[in-house]
Amino acid sequence: MKKVLKVILALGLVFIMAGCGSKAQTATFNYSSNGVDVKMVADAEGDTIIKLTQTSTINTKNFNSSQIKQLKKVVEESKDTYKNIKGITYKAEESGDKIVETIIIPTDEETLKTVISKGLLPVTGSSGEVTKLSLDKTKESLQKAGWTLEE
């Protein structure tokens, strides 16, 4: 009877500890350069990122008509690229002197393989195939690249 009780208690502790390790977290990063403000939100369970949301706001106030035309062409090409990837949401809106682009990327294994292979999500420091993204390593990598982490 004591052995059975010990096994039950041990299993209970395993389930409790496993539940505690999957804490939901969110990290928000910002980057600005040449009139483009980028905000990236990483939603994670434990250390595993489950979704990335990137919002880029491009101020076109100082762009000439040729530059705006080229930018709109790039936006259309991006729409075509992302619409063919299962699970990804891509939206671009023009409002006054701004173009706001939002990309939502679920980070399941299949989507990760697709966006990484197409060069749409640069991943550094990994060998072999990437099956998940680490929140801690992403924080470190983005901060080294000049992104700021919102506190």
C-alpha positions, 0 to 999 in steps of 0.5 A: 500500500505504501508503494502504491501511495508513493507512486501516486504522489510521485505521478502527481508531482510530475503532473504539477511540475509539468503544468508549471513549466508551460507558463504563458509569456509575451515579449514585445520588441521594437526597432526603428530605422529610416522612417520604419517602426517595427513591433514584434510580439512573441507569444510563448508557452514556457520558452517555446514561441507559439506565435509571432506578430510583426507590425511594420509602420512605414512613414511615407511623408518624405517619399517621392511618388516613385518610392511610394510606387516601389513600396506598394509593389513590394507590399503586393509581392509580400501579399502574394508570398504570404497568402500561399503559406498555410496559417499565416495572416498578412494585412497591409493598410494605407492611412494618410502618410503611413503604410501599416503591414501586419504579419501573424505567423504561427510557429508550428513545425510545418509553418516554421519550416516553410517560412525559414526555407523561403527566407521569410524568418531568419533564424541564426545559431541553429544547426539542422532543422528548426522545429521550435523557437526559443523565447530566451534565445530570440530575446538575446538575438534580437537585442544583439541586433539592435531591437529593444525589449519592452519592459 
